[in-house]
């Protein structure tokens, strides 16, 4: 196996990460990911990597780069998102990309401009080495993962093909082959307004919502506690937001409950909604004044369901990933079961590409006020991604 460290400079990797971090690419920036994508396009061109843009939404594009093989091996996709969450109330300068204590600090360092840098440098090192792969490497830098996954949805619908995929979310040298599906659901509880001095003339939607919440906790929570998947953990839900009424002196005629529901194999979008609807119907049969409806929140997705990820543990991309991490860190890596929802589920379910999630950085730092990525992680993952590519695609 070729030693890729001979074919790139660590300073090159650090600079690429810093340059990407210094370009804001969140939802409140004009053009959003455009600045980062323009930079990456020029970087790939200047590095003699084959590269193209895939228009998605106006001036927003995915960026796709290639290292071509001879056509006789398996194709590997490396996937990373070019957007970040906003800086919120960060306690560090979000776009300084300062180096301190062995870390690069700033928004997107860990989630996931650092991983993108490791992917591209690995591809560049393979190209520079002069080895000839049997299969292709495709890098897909996608937009909007922190929103509705518009980029990966467009990528999937374009008909892209590969035999295996790595999504580079920060993983702390672990890897995920499964994670839960995700639904955001609003329950709108309807009442009837009345003056606070004569509340009996109205129907209080807040009181009815409280009854519903207690019934869900009583009926559904025990069922969820019994559901567990070896590779993604338990089936869970969370009441994330409740809002109702207009003022203290008016009986509330509407109360909105918004919840997050994470589901596992054996469950589906339909079964998730049915469980809530059954509880609503049960209360309605007891209380003629109770009225509630379920609404699927469209902020969560565009057109493709955010299903769970489940890649078989003996799939070639899983075995190759496990081997590459083991060779780099000197021990068998752990499978993480704490992974949140990722674009890997779209790639796996709708493009039919077996997918694993692993990347430099620690997810505990993602979205935080002092986000950072360890430089050693970035260097090690150039090695890991390179080993995965050479092993999976094959060398002449």
ROROTI-80209 format. One record per residue (C-alpha): x, y, z; residue number from 0. Coordinates in Angstrom, 3 decimals, padded with zeros to 6 digits. Layout:
{X=X, Y=Y, Z=Z, resi=NUM}
...
***
This chain:
{X=000.000, Y=000.000, Z=000.000, resi=0}
{X=001.350, Y=003.437, Z=-000.965, resi=1}
{X=002.423, Y=005.775, Z=001.874, resi=2}
{X=000.384, Y=008.872, Z=001.109, resi=3}
{X=002.338, Y=011.034, Z=003.581, resi=4}
{X=005.055, Y=011.291, Z=000.933, resi=5}
{X=002.679, Y=012.995, Z=-001.479, resi=6}
{X=001.287, Y=015.896, Z=000.497, resi=7}
{X=002.446, Y=018.459, Z=003.040, resi=8}
{X=000.599, Y=018.666, Z=006.363, resi=9}
{X=000.724, Y=022.460, Z=006.031, resi=10}
{X=-001.288, Y=022.067, Z=002.831, resi=11}
{X=-003.996, Y=020.182, Z=004.730, resi=12}
{X=-004.071, Y=022.743, Z=007.544, resi=13}
{X=-004.242, Y=025.662, Z=005.105, resi=14}
{X=-007.104, Y=024.093, Z=003.157, resi=15}
{X=-009.077, Y=023.570, Z=006.370, resi=16}
{X=-008.402, Y=027.124, Z=007.541, resi=17}
{X=-009.307, Y=028.638, Z=004.172, resi=18}
{X=-012.642, Y=026.774, Z=004.115, resi=19}
{X=-013.481, Y=027.784, Z=007.689, resi=20}
{X=-012.736, Y=031.440, Z=006.914, resi=21}
{X=-015.530, Y=031.481, Z=004.316, resi=22}
{X=-018.920, Y=031.629, Z=006.099, resi=23}
{X=-021.449, Y=029.257, Z=004.533, resi=24}
{X=-024.555, Y=029.191, Z=006.709, resi=25}
{X=-028.195, Y=029.978, Z=005.956, resi=26}
{X=-027.912, Y=033.669, Z=006.801, resi=27}
{X=-025.036, Y=034.355, Z=004.392, resi=28}
{X=-025.910, Y=035.696, Z=000.903, resi=29}
{X=-025.307, Y=032.850, Z=-001.531, resi=30}
{X=-024.919, Y=030.503, Z=001.437, resi=31}
{X=-022.396, Y=027.855, Z=000.280, resi=32}
{X=-021.408, Y=029.621, Z=-002.942, resi=33}
{X=-018.176, Y=031.139, Z=-001.585, resi=34}
{X=-016.911, Y=027.815, Z=-000.298, resi=35}
{X=-017.898, Y=025.986, Z=-003.476, resi=36}
{X=-016.166, Y=028.599, Z=-005.642, resi=37}
{X=-013.023, Y=028.185, Z=-003.537, resi=38}
{X=-013.151, Y=024.386, Z=-003.760, resi=39}
{X=-013.702, Y=024.508, Z=-007.520, resi=40}
{X=-010.591, Y=026.664, Z=-007.980, resi=41}
{X=-008.626, Y=024.442, Z=-005.572, resi=42}
{X=-009.521, Y=021.332, Z=-007.570, resi=43}
{X=-008.748, Y=023.016, Z=-010.891, resi=44}
{X=-005.399, Y=024.282, Z=-009.631, resi=45}
{X=-004.638, Y=020.767, Z=-008.332, resi=46}
{X=-005.473, Y=019.160, Z=-011.694, resi=47}
{X=-008.426, Y=017.264, Z=-010.267, resi=48}
{X=-011.343, Y=016.675, Z=-012.608, resi=49}
{X=-014.187, Y=018.755, Z=-011.196, resi=50}
{X=-017.692, Y=019.931, Z=-012.057, resi=51}
{X=-020.527, Y=021.886, Z=-010.485, resi=52}
{X=-024.031, Y=020.466, Z=-010.120, resi=53}
{X=-026.598, Y=023.300, Z=-009.942, resi=54}
{X=-029.169, Y=022.748, Z=-007.199, resi=55}
{X=-030.907, Y=025.987, Z=-006.223, resi=56}
{X=-030.206, Y=029.203, Z=-008.115, resi=57}
{X=-026.545, Y=030.063, Z=-007.608, resi=58}
{X=-026.139, Y=027.248, Z=-005.066, resi=59}
{X=-024.359, Y=024.154, Z=-006.399, resi=60}
{X=-022.901, Y=020.840, Z=-005.336, resi=61}
{X=-019.263, Y=020.293, Z=-006.285, resi=62}
{X=-018.145, Y=016.922, Z=-007.613, resi=63}
{X=-014.501, Y=015.929, Z=-008.133, resi=64}
{X=-013.011, Y=012.719, Z=-009.506, resi=65}
{X=-009.918, Y=010.570, Z=-009.477, resi=66}
{X=-010.549, Y=008.118, Z=-012.297, resi=67}
{X=-009.564, Y=004.471, Z=-012.314, resi=68}
{X=-009.272, Y=002.174, Z=-015.309, resi=69}
{X=-012.899, Y=001.071, Z=-015.074, resi=70}
{X=-012.333, Y=-002.436, Z=-013.723, resi=71}
{X=-012.818, Y=-001.793, Z=-009.993, resi=72}
{X=-015.429, Y=-000.575, Z=-007.543, resi=73}
{X=-016.353, Y=003.118, Z=-007.325, resi=74}
{X=-016.077, Y=004.930, Z=-003.986, resi=75}
{X=-017.941, Y=008.135, Z=-003.097, resi=76}
{X=-016.647, Y=010.494, Z=-000.422, resi=77}
{X=-019.459, Y=012.780, Z=000.723, resi=78}
{X=-019.288, Y=015.946, Z=002.810, resi=79}
{X=-021.508, Y=018.989, Z=003.264, resi=80}
{X=-020.263, Y=022.502, Z=002.541, resi=81}
{X=-022.729, Y=024.354, Z=004.777, resi=82}
{X=-022.507, Y=024.945, Z=008.523, resi=83}
{X=-024.848, Y=026.117, Z=011.223, resi=84}
{X=-024.658, Y=029.857, Z=012.025, resi=85}
{X=-022.073, Y=031.050, Z=014.585, resi=86}
{X=-024.762, Y=031.768, Z=017.210, resi=87}
{X=-023.128, Y=033.037, Z=020.437, resi=88}
{X=-019.665, Y=031.593, Z=019.903, resi=89}
{X=-017.050, Y=032.313, Z=022.551, resi=90}
{X=-014.264, Y=032.276, Z=019.956, resi=91}
{X=-013.866, Y=034.153, Z=016.700, resi=92}
{X=-015.911, Y=031.861, Z=014.401, resi=93}
{X=-013.969, Y=032.479, Z=011.191, resi=94}
{X=-010.418, Y=033.117, Z=012.406, resi=95}
{X=-009.448, Y=029.417, Z=012.070, resi=96}
{X=-006.874, Y=029.972, Z=014.805, resi=97}
{X=-004.430, Y=027.179, Z=015.655, resi=98}
{X=-004.095, Y=026.569, Z=019.383, resi=99}
{X=-003.351, Y=023.515, Z=021.556, resi=100}
{X=-003.133, Y=021.249, Z=018.498, resi=101}
{X=-006.589, Y=022.228, Z=017.228, resi=102}
{X=-007.979, Y=024.468, Z=014.507, resi=103}
{X=-010.788, Y=026.523, Z=016.068, resi=104}
{X=-013.885, Y=027.948, Z=014.382, resi=105}
{X=-017.280, Y=027.291, Z=012.911, resi=106}
{X=-017.233, Y=024.292, Z=010.579, resi=107}
{X=-013.823, Y=022.990, Z=011.624, resi=108}
{X=-015.347, Y=019.722, Z=012.808, resi=109}
{X=-018.729, Y=019.803, Z=011.047, resi=110}
{X=-017.513, Y=019.472, Z=008.414, resi=111}
{X=-014.934, Y=021.500, Z=006.553, resi=112}
{X=-012.081, Y=019.649, Z=008.234, resi=113}
{X=-013.377, Y=016.290, Z=006.975, resi=114}
{X=-013.795, Y=017.746, Z=003.466, resi=115}
{X=-010.161, Y=018.885, Z=003.540, resi=116}
{X=-008.988, Y=015.395, Z=004.576, resi=117}
{X=-011.017, Y=013.813, Z=001.757, resi=118}
{X=-009.660, Y=016.102, Z=-000.944, resi=119}
{X=-006.050, Y=015.888, Z=000.228, resi=120}
{X=-006.333, Y=012.084, Z=000.270, resi=121}
{X=-007.567, Y=012.128, Z=-003.339, resi=122}
{X=-004.848, Y=014.567, Z=-004.324, resi=123}
{X=-002.125, Y=012.453, Z=-002.678, resi=124}
{X=-003.347, Y=009.345, Z=-004.522, resi=125}
{X=-003.277, Y=011.252, Z=-007.809, resi=126}
{X=000.204, Y=012.624, Z=-007.139, resi=127}
{X=001.548, Y=009.191, Z=-006.182, resi=128}
{X=001.126, Y=007.988, Z=-009.749, resi=129}
{X=-000.606, Y=004.757, Z=-008.759, resi=130}
{X=-003.404, Y=003.645, Z=-011.040, resi=131}
{X=-006.657, Y=002.726, Z=-009.366, resi=132}
{X=-009.022, Y=000.152, Z=-010.836, resi=133}
{X=-012.142, Y=002.020, Z=-009.721, resi=134}
{X=-013.061, Y=005.702, Z=-009.481, resi=135}
{X=-013.090, Y=007.975, Z=-006.436, resi=136}
{X=-015.879, Y=010.565, Z=-006.448, resi=137}
{X=-015.912, Y=013.473, Z=-004.030, resi=138}
{X=-019.379, Y=014.998, Z=-003.568, resi=139}
{X=-019.434, Y=018.294, Z=-001.684, resi=140}
{X=-023.123, Y=018.844, Z=-001.046, resi=141}
{X=-025.081, Y=021.844, Z=000.142, resi=142}
{X=-027.841, Y=022.265, Z=002.694, resi=143}
{X=-027.285, Y=019.302, Z=005.018, resi=144}
{X=-027.941, Y=021.538, Z=008.006, resi=145}
{X=-031.270, Y=022.445, Z=006.383, resi=146}
{X=-033.325, Y=020.098, Z=004.240, resi=147}
{X=-030.435, Y=018.139, Z=002.652, resi=148}
{X=-031.176, Y=019.793, Z=-000.672, resi=149}
{X=-027.712, Y=018.945, Z=-001.981, resi=150}
{X=-027.702, Y=015.224, Z=-001.346, resi=151}
{X=-031.315, Y=014.961, Z=-002.482, resi=152}
{X=-030.287, Y=016.533, Z=-005.820, resi=153}
{X=-027.238, Y=014.264, Z=-005.973, resi=154}
{X=-029.377, Y=011.158, Z=-005.447, resi=155}
{X=-031.969, Y=012.271, Z=-007.996, resi=156}
{X=-029.220, Y=012.892, Z=-010.568, resi=157}
{X=-028.727, Y=009.125, Z=-010.710, resi=158}
{X=-025.206, Y=009.070, Z=-009.303, resi=159}
{X=-023.726, Y=005.574, Z=-008.997, resi=160}
{X=-021.119, Y=004.110, Z=-006.653, resi=161}
{X=-020.426, Y=000.790, Z=-004.956, resi=162}
{X=-019.782, Y=002.296, Z=-001.556, resi=163}
{X=-019.828, Y=005.668, Z=000.179, resi=164}
{X=-018.193, Y=007.346, Z=003.160, resi=165}
{X=-019.968, Y=010.316, Z=004.739, resi=166}
{X=-017.312, Y=012.227, Z=006.662, resi=167}
{X=-019.191, Y=013.461, Z=009.724, resi=168}
{X=-016.903, Y=013.801, Z=012.792, resi=169}
{X=-016.574, Y=010.413, Z=014.466, resi=170}
{X=-013.566, Y=010.408, Z=016.825, resi=171}
{X=-012.087, Y=007.314, Z=015.094, resi=172}
{X=-015.373, Y=005.417, Z=015.374, resi=173}
{X=-017.697, Y=004.546, Z=012.513, resi=174}
{X=-021.450, Y=004.221, Z=012.098, resi=175}
{X=-023.267, Y=001.721, Z=009.917, resi=176}
{X=-026.675, Y=002.626, Z=011.286, resi=177}
{X=-028.577, Y=005.577, Z=012.645, resi=178}
{X=-032.221, Y=006.294, Z=013.344, resi=179}
{X=-034.734, Y=007.805, Z=010.970, resi=180}
{X=-036.018, Y=011.282, Z=011.779, resi=181}
{X=-039.469, Y=012.860, Z=011.773, resi=182}
{X=-040.479, Y=016.293, Z=012.983, resi=183}
{X=-044.170, Y=016.328, Z=013.859, resi=184}
{X=-046.465, Y=019.123, Z=014.940, resi=185}
{X=-049.646, Y=018.313, Z=016.838, resi=186}
{X=-052.158, Y=021.154, Z=016.631, resi=187}
{X=-054.621, Y=020.982, Z=019.509, resi=188}
{X=-057.721, Y=023.093, Z=018.874, resi=189}
{X=-059.961, Y=024.657, Z=021.477, resi=190}
{X=-062.533, Y=027.467, Z=021.649, resi=191}
{X=-061.696, Y=030.994, Z=022.796, resi=192}
{X=-063.576, Y=032.684, Z=025.634, resi=193}
{X=-062.987, Y=035.469, Z=028.133, resi=194}
{X=-060.859, Y=034.510, Z=031.122, resi=195}
{X=-063.682, Y=035.577, Z=033.443, resi=196}
{X=-065.972, Y=032.899, Z=032.001, resi=197}
{X=-063.568, Y=030.098, Z=031.069, resi=198}
{X=-066.337, Y=027.501, Z=031.152, resi=199}
{X=-067.679, Y=028.982, Z=027.910, resi=200}
{X=-064.521, Y=028.028, Z=026.087, resi=201}
{X=-062.389, Y=024.954, Z=025.474, resi=202}
{X=-058.798, Y=025.427, Z=026.644, resi=203}
{X=-056.411, Y=024.038, Z=024.033, resi=204}
{X=-053.485, Y=024.247, Z=026.464, resi=205}
{X=-055.262, Y=022.029, Z=028.991, resi=206}
{X=-056.170, Y=019.564, Z=026.253, resi=207}
{X=-052.547, Y=019.567, Z=025.030, resi=208}
{X=-051.372, Y=018.795, Z=028.561, resi=209}
{X=-053.729, Y=015.818, Z=028.648, resi=210}
{X=-052.317, Y=014.617, Z=025.303, resi=211}
{X=-048.704, Y=014.950, Z=026.443, resi=212}
{X=-049.397, Y=012.947, Z=029.589, resi=213}
{X=-051.199, Y=010.255, Z=027.600, resi=214}
{X=-048.311, Y=009.987, Z=025.122, resi=215}
{X=-045.874, Y=009.607, Z=028.005, resi=216}
{X=-048.121, Y=006.994, Z=029.596, resi=217}
{X=-048.927, Y=004.981, Z=026.465, resi=218}
{X=-046.024, Y=005.449, Z=024.035, resi=219}
{X=-042.918, Y=005.880, Z=026.168, resi=220}
{X=-043.020, Y=002.302, Z=027.543, resi=221}
{X=-043.338, Y=000.932, Z=024.003, resi=222}
{X=-040.387, Y=002.959, Z=022.767, resi=223}
{X=-038.272, Y=001.770, Z=025.683, resi=224}
{X=-038.726, Y=-001.817, Z=024.463, resi=225}
{X=-037.492, Y=-001.054, Z=020.936, resi=226}
{X=-033.749, Y=-001.266, Z=020.364, resi=227}
{X=-031.458, Y=-001.789, Z=017.408, resi=228}
{X=-027.940, Y=-003.106, Z=017.844, resi=229}
{X=-026.412, Y=-000.521, Z=015.517, resi=230}
{X=-028.417, Y=002.611, Z=016.296, resi=231}
{X=-029.736, Y=002.306, Z=019.826, resi=232}
{X=-033.298, Y=002.816, Z=021.095, resi=233}
{X=-036.367, Y=004.292, Z=019.477, resi=234}
{X=-036.915, Y=007.713, Z=021.086, resi=235}
{X=-038.929, Y=010.918, Z=020.971, resi=236}
{X=-038.642, Y=014.409, Z=022.425, resi=237}
{X=-041.174, Y=017.179, Z=023.026, resi=238}
{X=-039.152, Y=020.104, Z=021.687, resi=239}
{X=-041.524, Y=023.070, Z=021.643, resi=240}
{X=-044.984, Y=023.953, Z=022.920, resi=241}
{X=-046.790, Y=027.198, Z=022.148, resi=242}
{X=-050.368, Y=028.223, Z=022.813, resi=243}
{X=-052.772, Y=030.972, Z=023.663, resi=244}
{X=-052.646, Y=034.734, Z=023.154, resi=245}
{X=-052.821, Y=036.271, Z=026.637, resi=246}
{X=-053.640, Y=035.287, Z=030.247, resi=247}
{X=-057.221, Y=036.576, Z=030.109, resi=248}
{X=-058.258, Y=034.579, Z=027.061, resi=249}
{X=-059.015, Y=030.860, Z=026.926, resi=250}
{X=-056.491, Y=029.425, Z=024.467, resi=251}
{X=-058.102, Y=028.271, Z=021.230, resi=252}
{X=-054.915, Y=026.709, Z=019.820, resi=253}
{X=-051.869, Y=024.950, Z=021.230, resi=254}
{X=-049.020, Y=023.632, Z=019.108, resi=255}
{X=-046.760, Y=020.782, Z=020.228, resi=256}
{X=-043.643, Y=020.129, Z=018.138, resi=257}
{X=-041.754, Y=016.911, Z=018.629, resi=258}
{X=-038.753, Y=015.029, Z=017.324, resi=259}
{X=-039.224, Y=011.313, Z=016.694, resi=260}
{X=-036.249, Y=008.989, Z=016.007, resi=261}
{X=-037.233, Y=005.553, Z=014.756, resi=262}
{X=-035.494, Y=002.266, Z=013.960, resi=263}
{X=-035.967, Y=-000.835, Z=011.746, resi=264}
{X=-039.358, Y=-002.380, Z=012.370, resi=265}
{X=-040.904, Y=001.103, Z=012.394, resi=266}
{X=-041.846, Y=003.352, Z=009.479, resi=267}
{X=-043.110, Y=006.861, Z=008.809, resi=268}
{X=-046.626, Y=005.419, Z=008.644, resi=269}
{X=-046.344, Y=003.468, Z=011.893, resi=270}
{X=-044.878, Y=006.484, Z=013.703, resi=271}
{X=-047.824, Y=008.683, Z=012.733, resi=272}
{X=-050.359, Y=005.943, Z=013.464, resi=273}
{X=-049.203, Y=005.643, Z=017.068, resi=274}
{X=-049.866, Y=009.315, Z=017.716, resi=275}
{X=-053.142, Y=009.232, Z=015.810, resi=276}
{X=-054.326, Y=006.239, Z=017.848, resi=277}
{X=-053.723, Y=008.170, Z=021.082, resi=278}
{X=-055.531, Y=011.219, Z=019.695, resi=279}
{X=-058.494, Y=009.031, Z=018.692, resi=280}
{X=-058.537, Y=007.382, Z=022.124, resi=281}
{X=-058.770, Y=010.719, Z=023.931, resi=282}
{X=-061.342, Y=011.982, Z=021.434, resi=283}
{X=-063.578, Y=008.999, Z=022.221, resi=284}
{X=-063.430, Y=009.917, Z=025.926, resi=285}
{X=-063.688, Y=013.692, Z=025.546, resi=286}
{X=-065.966, Y=015.205, Z=022.873, resi=287}
{X=-064.289, Y=018.606, Z=023.334, resi=288}
{X=-060.864, Y=017.214, Z=022.407, resi=289}
{X=-059.710, Y=018.047, Z=018.874, resi=290}
{X=-056.174, Y=017.598, Z=017.524, resi=291}
{X=-054.498, Y=017.028, Z=014.175, resi=292}
{X=-051.061, Y=015.763, Z=013.149, resi=293}
{X=-048.949, Y=017.818, Z=010.752, resi=294}
{X=-045.759, Y=016.564, Z=009.156, resi=295}
{X=-043.305, Y=019.450, Z=009.418, resi=296}
{X=-041.883, Y=020.221, Z=005.995, resi=297}
{X=-038.884, Y=022.076, Z=007.472, resi=298}
{X=-037.341, Y=018.650, Z=008.036, resi=299}
{X=-037.075, Y=017.495, Z=004.423, resi=300}
{X=-037.845, Y=018.281, Z=000.788, resi=301}
{X=-039.341, Y=015.222, Z=-000.909, resi=302}
{X=-037.322, Y=012.232, Z=000.323, resi=303}
{X=-038.184, Y=010.724, Z=003.713, resi=304}
{X=-035.420, Y=010.963, Z=006.288, resi=305}
{X=-035.305, Y=007.221, Z=006.814, resi=306}
{X=-032.876, Y=005.334, Z=009.033, resi=307}
{X=-029.462, Y=004.173, Z=007.817, resi=308}
{X=-028.657, Y=000.472, Z=008.063, resi=309}
{X=-025.664, Y=-000.968, Z=006.211, resi=310}
{X=-024.937, Y=-004.641, Z=006.775, resi=311}
{X=-021.836, Y=-005.155, Z=008.948, resi=312}
{X=-020.285, Y=-007.575, Z=006.432, resi=313}
{X=-020.687, Y=-005.231, Z=003.455, resi=314}
{X=-017.358, Y=-004.606, Z=001.667, resi=315}
{X=-017.398, Y=-000.858, Z=002.411, resi=316}
{X=-017.845, Y=-001.595, Z=006.121, resi=317}
{X=-015.035, Y=-004.158, Z=006.196, resi=318}
{X=-012.716, Y=-001.846, Z=004.268, resi=319}
{X=-013.474, Y=001.086, Z=006.568, resi=320}
{X=-012.929, Y=-000.964, Z=009.699, resi=321}
{X=-009.598, Y=-002.263, Z=008.359, resi=322}
{X=-008.360, Y=001.204, Z=007.380, resi=323}
{X=-009.139, Y=002.752, Z=010.769, resi=324}
{X=-007.583, Y=-000.217, Z=012.576, resi=325}
{X=-004.359, Y=000.073, Z=010.574, resi=326}
{X=-004.120, Y=003.778, Z=011.340, resi=327}
{X=-004.944, Y=003.776, Z=015.065, resi=328}
{X=-003.552, Y=000.343, Z=015.924, resi=329}
{X=-006.722, Y=-001.196, Z=017.341, resi=330}
{X=-010.224, Y=-002.207, Z=016.274, resi=331}
{X=-012.467, Y=000.868, Z=016.043, resi=332}
{X=-015.769, Y=001.009, Z=017.876, resi=333}
{X=-019.120, Y=001.221, Z=016.143, resi=334}
{X=-020.891, Y=004.370, Z=017.289, resi=335}
{X=-024.570, Y=004.050, Z=018.180, resi=336}
{X=-025.086, Y=007.706, Z=019.093, resi=337}
{X=-025.097, Y=009.136, Z=015.590, resi=338}
{X=-027.739, Y=011.700, Z=014.699, resi=339}
{X=-029.422, Y=011.721, Z=011.311, resi=340}
{X=-027.087, Y=012.253, Z=008.318, resi=341}
{X=-027.184, Y=012.403, Z=004.530, resi=342}
{X=-025.913, Y=008.812, Z=004.587, resi=343}
{X=-029.535, Y=007.666, Z=004.890, resi=344}
{X=-030.494, Y=009.362, Z=001.606, resi=345}
{X=-027.488, Y=007.901, Z=-000.203, resi=346}
{X=-028.150, Y=004.419, Z=001.146, resi=347}
{X=-031.930, Y=004.287, Z=000.770, resi=348}
{X=-032.521, Y=006.281, Z=-002.415, resi=349}
{X=-029.294, Y=005.831, Z=-004.397, resi=350}
{X=-028.829, Y=002.234, Z=-003.257, resi=351}
{X=-025.206, Y=002.844, Z=-002.242, resi=352}
{X=-023.999, Y=001.059, Z=000.928, resi=353}
{X=-022.755, Y=003.844, Z=003.216, resi=354}
{X=-020.613, Y=004.248, Z=006.331, resi=355}
{X=-020.190, Y=007.393, Z=008.433, resi=356}
{X=-016.695, Y=008.236, Z=009.683, resi=357}
{X=-014.579, Y=011.366, Z=009.778, resi=358}
{X=-012.035, Y=013.453, Z=011.673, resi=359}
{X=-013.132, Y=015.458, Z=014.669, resi=360}
{X=-015.369, Y=014.833, Z=017.630, resi=361}
{X=-019.135, Y=015.257, Z=017.264, resi=362}
{X=-019.203, Y=016.694, Z=020.806, resi=363}
{X=-017.637, Y=019.860, Z=019.351, resi=364}
{X=-020.102, Y=020.200, Z=016.456, resi=365}
{X=-022.434, Y=023.240, Z=016.599, resi=366}
{X=-020.795, Y=024.371, Z=019.863, resi=367}
{X=-019.659, Y=027.817, Z=021.012, resi=368}
{X=-016.021, Y=026.746, Z=020.725, resi=369}
{X=-016.050, Y=024.303, Z=017.795, resi=370}
{X=-012.670, Y=022.827, Z=016.900, resi=371}
{X=-010.932, Y=019.924, Z=015.184, resi=372}
{X=-007.701, Y=018.260, Z=016.226, resi=373}
{X=-005.015, Y=018.543, Z=013.558, resi=374}
{X=-003.870, Y=014.979, Z=014.266, resi=375}
{X=-007.381, Y=013.779, Z=013.351, resi=376}
{X=-007.193, Y=015.558, Z=010.015, resi=377}
{X=-003.813, Y=013.987, Z=009.230, resi=378}
{X=-004.907, Y=010.515, Z=010.324, resi=379}
{X=-008.049, Y=010.711, Z=008.198, resi=380}
{X=-006.068, Y=011.556, Z=005.067, resi=381}
{X=-004.412, Y=008.212, Z=005.748, resi=382}
{X=-007.723, Y=006.469, Z=006.534, resi=383}
{X=-009.581, Y=007.824, Z=003.490, resi=384}
{X=-006.605, Y=007.008, Z=001.274, resi=385}
{X=-006.438, Y=003.434, Z=002.560, resi=386}
{X=-010.182, Y=002.988, Z=002.102, resi=387}
{X=-009.948, Y=004.250, Z=-001.482, resi=388}
{X=-006.950, Y=002.125, Z=-002.470, resi=389}
{X=-008.353, Y=-001.011, Z=-000.865, resi=390}
{X=-011.951, Y=-000.565, Z=-002.046, resi=391}
{X=-011.239, Y=000.659, Z=-005.568, resi=392}
{X=-008.212, Y=-001.595, Z=-006.050, resi=393}
{X=-004.775, Y=-000.843, Z=-007.483, resi=394}
{X=-003.496, Y=-002.070, Z=-010.864, resi=395}
***
